[in-house]
Amino acid sequence: MELLTLLPDFKAMGIEWATFWMFAALFGLLLTGMPLAFVTLLVALIFALGWFGPMAVPLITSRIFSFVNSFVFVSVPMFVLMAAILDRSGIAKDLFDAMRVVGGRLRGGVAIQTLLVAVVLAAMSGIIGGEVVLLGLLALPQMLRLGYDRKLAIGVCCAGGALGTMVPPSIVLIIYGLTASVSIGELFTASFLPGLMLASFYIAYVLIRAHLNPALAPIPEPDESTTVEKLRLLKGLILPIIVVIFVLGSIYGGIASVTEASAIGVIGVMLSTVIRGEFTLELIVGAAKRTLATVGMIVWIGIGASALVGVFNLMGGIDFVSSLINGVSDNPTIIVLFMMLILFILGMFLDWVGIALLTMPIFVPIIRDLGLDPVWFGVVFAMNMQVSFLSPPFGPAAFYLKSVAPPDISLGEIFQSLLPFIAMQILALALLITFPGITGR
């Protein structure tokens, strides 16, 4: 009780100053290096006690329970487990080798092959970290060996690996759907074409750059492989494509929910490792540990963000912030652009999970009040997160690639290499806002 007397009376300050001090406390504690989950939980507890008193603590626990009690949330560890098994198996390597046959002797073919592999991997798992690392291990050394421009090779690996944000089954879209109470199946359907559109932008960029400056992407030496060897390599496409068809086909065909489809995907990937003779106890244990670490981080951030948003809502903060955002303009497009600016700035410093869980409870009701489609807005949000994955100073894709890149490739060079791809992401985002019909909504 003595501790409570030390807390300021936030209620007496009014919601305006309380909001200011809440965000100041958030960023101040984040600068100390404290994990986002603990920061949000601590700030939620302090403001709950300072505004409502000790009787407010059950409010926090009820918010936490509502977050972790969602059945759809089960799909998150399933898709993460798929990515972890892919990481440890040779499926991705064989997929890359098979795509080499497809690329042939096209100028820039290895870069395009890398992007196609990225799309298939994204459609299998929806996780970006593992994809960037896989492409950094498989594709980057090959492009550098063939004499590709370093910045082009780096940009293709990072941007391609980040496509998991847009291409279903995207974990970003699942978390958005949970937060915004939107159908995840509809989000997947709406994001499919924009995800392919962004991948096609990357492919067009590679082809145009290679045509204008052939030295950037030399043509590979003639492939001396026999037809039999090429057919053997193409077998590497079969299992991944079957998994993608079963996962996405079951969702789009209405046969299974997202949660059930995620379980189908895990079974499909595990059977693939059995067929390939790679299934071992060590592989499964390693994949399970990786899944626990990743999902544990998502759950803790979700718990902290849910508690903070719940307390802020009860304080009247969401209504206050909504009135501020609505006061920016009477034009819905200007309001959406203002939201995108906020998300872009937050994306420079925060993880996408925290951004989604902190902002979407505020933004989505505004979107609904404006008469806009929350499913379309979810796709726009995911595209914005594409930018945050690549943009400095946080840019997790750059750090993932740096962890496996040759030592002479600096983090600064990686971020420089990503600038054209960030520009293409912003172009895709602008097209989505200007022409919502791209999502089919």
N, C-alpha and C positions, 0 to 999 in steps of 0.2 A: 504493500500500500504506500510505503514511503517513496517508492520509485515513481508511482503515479503522480505524486505531488510535484515531481521534477518536470513532468511533461507540460508543455504549454497548452493553454486552452484554445485548441484549433477552432472550435465552434465560434468563439468570440471574435476570431479574426475574420470570419466570413469565408465563403467558398472560394472567392477570388484569391486571397492570400494563402489559404490552405492549399489550393491547387499549385500555386507557385512554389511553396515550400516542399510540397510532395515531390515535384519534379526535380527541384534543386537537391533534395535528399537522395533521390534515385541516382542522378548523375554524379553527385559527390561520392557516394558509396561505390559506384561502379569504377570511378577513377582510382580507388584504393586497390582494385584488383579482386574484390569480393565477387564470387559468382552471381550472375543475374538472379538465379532462383532464390538465393538467400537474401539478396538485396530487396527484392520485391516482397518476400515474406516479412522481413524485418520492418520495412516501411509500412506495410499493411497493418501490422500489429501496433506499431507506434501511433498511427493515425486513428486506428479503431479505438484504442484506449484514450487517446487525446480528445476525440470527438464524442464518443458514446460512453466511455467509461469501461470498467472491467466486465460488464455484462455483454459487451460486444464480441468477446472471444468466440462464442459459439457461432457467430455469423461467419467467421473465417472458416471454421471447420465444415460448416454446411456447404460453403462454396467449393471447398476442396473435394468433398464427397461427390457433388454434382459433376465435377470435371472428370474424375477418375471412374465414375460409374457408367460412362457411355459405352455401349456395346461396340459401336463402330471403331472406338479407339483400339480394339484388339487387332485391327488390320495394320496398325503402325508397326508393332514388333514383328509381325509376319513379313511385311515388305522389307524391313531392315534385315531380318534373318535371311531372306532371299539374296539381298545384296552381299551379306557377309559370306554366304556359301559361294556365290559367284566369285568373290574376291579370292577365295582360297582354292578354287577349282581351276581347271584349265579350259573351262567353257569359253571365257572371254578371249583367251589367246587363240583358240581354234576358230572362233568367230572372226577375229581380226585376220587370220591367215586365209579364211574362206573369202573374205571381202577383197583380199588382194587379187584374187582371180577376177572378181567383178570389176575392179578398178582398171585392170589391164595396163596399157601404156599411155593412158590419158595424162596430159600435163596437169599436175596437181592431183593426180589420181590417189596418191597415198593419203593426202589431206582429206579428200572427199570420202575415201574409204574409212578414215578415222571418224568422220562425222556420221556416216551411216551406222558404224558400229555403236557410236554414242547413242543414236536414236533407239537402236534395238536394246541396248543395255538399259536405257531409261525406261523403255516399255516393259522391261522385266522386273525392275526393282523400285524406281522412283527416288533413289538416294543419290545425291551428287558427290559426296566425299569419295566414296569408293570408285565411282566412275572416273573422276579426275585422276586419281592415283593409278588406276588401271591403264588409262590412256597415256599417262606419263611414263609408265613402265614399258608399255608395248609399242606405242606409236611414236612418241617423241624421239627415242634413240634411232628408230628407223628413218624418220624424216631428216634428222640431223646427219645421219650417215650418207643418205642419198644427196645431200647438198642443198636441202631446202633452206630458205631464209629462216633464221632462228626465231624472229618475232612472229612470222606467220605460223610456224610449227607450234610455238608456245601458245599462241592465241587460239589455234584450232583445238588443242588438247583441253585448255581451260574452258573455253566457251562450249565445246561439244560436251564435256563432262557435266556442265551445269544445266544441260537440257532436261535433266530429270525433274527440274522444277515445273516445267510446262507439260511434258509428255506424260499422259496417264500410265501407270498409277502413281501420281505425284503425292509425296507425303505432305508437301506444302498445301495442296488442295484438300487433302483429308483433314488437316488441322484447321484450315479455313472453314470447311464445311461443318466441323464440330463446333467451332466458335460462333459461326453465323447462323447455325441451324438451317443449313441449306443442303439439299440432296447432293451427296458426293457423286453419285452416278451421273447426275446432270452436269456437275462440274467437270467430270472426266470427258463427257461428250462435247461440252462447250470448248474445252481446252485442246482437243485433239488437233483441229485445223490450225489454230494459232501456234501450237508447238511445232508442227511441220512447216508452217510459214517461216518461223524463225530459223529452223534448220536449213530451209531452202535459201534464205538470205545469206547464211554462212557459206553454203556451197557456191552460190552465184558470186560472192565476194572472192573466193579462192580462184574460181575459173577466170574472172575478170582480171585479177591481179596477175595470175600466171600468164594470161594472154598478153597483157600490156608489158610485162617484164618477165620473159621466159627464164631468166636466171634465178628467179625466186623459187621456182618449182621444176627442177629438171625432170625429164622423162626417164623413168626407170629403164634399166637394161632389159633386153628381151628375155621373157620368161622361157627357160629351157624345159620346163616341166612338161611331161607327157599328158595326154588326155586323161589317162587313168589316174595320174597323180592329182590333176586338177579336180577330177570328180571326187577323189578322196578328201581333198581340202574342202570342197563344197558341202560335204557331209557335216562339217562344223556348223552350217547354217540351220540344219534340220531341227535339232533339239531346242535351241533358243527360240526359233520361230514357233514351234509347237507350244512352248510355254507361254509366249506372248498371246497366241491365238486363244489358248484355254483361259488365261487370266482376263484379257480384255474382252474376248468373245463372250464369256459367261456373264460379264457385267453388262455389255451393250445389248446382249440378247435377252436380258432379263431372266437368265437362268439362275444366277447367283447374286447375292448382295456383295458389296465391296469386301466385307469381312470374310465371307465365304470364299470369294475369289482369291483373296490373299492366302488363305490356307491351301487352295488349289495350287497356287504359284509355288509355295514352299514345297509341297509334295512333288510338283513337276521338276523343280530344280534338284531336289534330293534324288529323285529317280534318275535324272540325267547324270548325276555323279556316280550312281550305282552302275548304270549302263556303260559309262566311260571307265569303270574300274577305279574311281578315285575316292569312293566312299570309305572314310576311316573315322574312328572314334576321335582322333586328334582334330580332323577337319570340323566335325560337328561341335566339339567342345570349344574350339577356337571361335567358330561362328557364333555360338551361344554367348560366349563372353563379350564379343564385340556387340552383339545385340543388346545385352544387358546394359553395357556402358552407354550406348547411344540412346536407348529408350529411357534409361534412368535419367539421363540429362533432360530429355524432352518432358518427362513426367514432372520432374522437380521444377523446371521452368514453368510448366503449365499450372502446377499447384500454386507457386508464388504469384504468377500473373493473375490467376483466377481470384485469389484472395485479395490482391490489390485492387483489381477492377470492381470486385464486389463491395469492398469498403468505400471506394471512390463513388460508386453508384449510389449507395445509401447516404453518402454525404451530400448528394445532389450534384456531384462533380460532372457526371456524364451529360446532364441537362445543360450545365454551364458551358462545357466545351462545345456541345452541339450548337448552342446559340452563338458562340464565337465563330464557329466554322460557317454556319448559315449566314452570319452577318458579313462574310467576306464579299458575297455577291448574290444577286438574284438569279444569275445564270448557272444552271446545274453543271455545265461543263467546266466553268471556272472553279466551282467548289470541288469537283473531282480532281482537277489539276492541282489545286491547293493540297488536297489529301495526298496526291502522288508526290508532291514536294516534301511533305512531312515524312512519308514512308521512305523516300530516297535519302533524306538526312538521317533518319533513324537507322537505315540500312548500313550506313557508314560505320556505325558503332555497336549495334545490337545484333544478336542472332535472330533469324527469321521467325523462330518459334515465339520468342518474346515479343517481337513486333506484332505478329498476328494476334496473340492472346491479349496484348495490351491495347491495341488500337481498334481491332474489328468490333468489339462490343460498343464502341463509340461510333465508328464510321458506318457500319451496316444499317443501323436504324435511320441514320441521316439519308443514306442511299435509298432506303425504302420510302421515306417521307418525300423524297424528290421524285418518286415514281419511276426510279431506275431499277434495273434487274440485278438482284444481289448475286445471281450466278455469273452474269457478265462481269460484275465488279470483282468476283473471286478470281476470274481469269486475268483481269487487269492487275490485281494484286500480285498474282503469281509472276506475271511478266515483270512487274516492278522489282520483285525479289530476285529475278534473273540479274537485273542490273546490280543489286546489292551484293550478289555473290562474286562479282568481278571487280567492283569499284573499290578504290583505296579509301581509307587506310585499313579497313577490316577485311574486305574481299577474301572470304575463306577459300575460294577456288584457287587463288594465287598461292596461299600458304600450303594447300594440299599438294599442288604441283611442285612447289619448292622442296617439299620433303623427299621427293623422288627424282628431282631434276639433277643433271650434272652440276658439280660444285661451282663451275665458272658462270652459271646462270644466276644472276642476282634477283632479289625480290623486286628491285626497282625496274629491271629489264622486263620481268614478267608483267608488272602493272602497265608499263609502256606498250607492251605487245597487245594488251587487252583493249586499248582505247578504240580501235576500229570496231571491235565486237560490241563494246558498250554502246557505241553510236548506233549500230544496227539494232540493238535491243531497245534503245530509246525510240528509234524509227518504228519498230514493231509495236511498242507501247502506244505511240501516237496514232498509228493506224487502228489499233483496237479501240481507242477512245473515240476517234473520228467516225469509224465504221463498225459499230457494235455487231452488225450482222455477220462479221467474220466468225463469231462464236456460234452462229446458227440460232441465236436467240431473237 
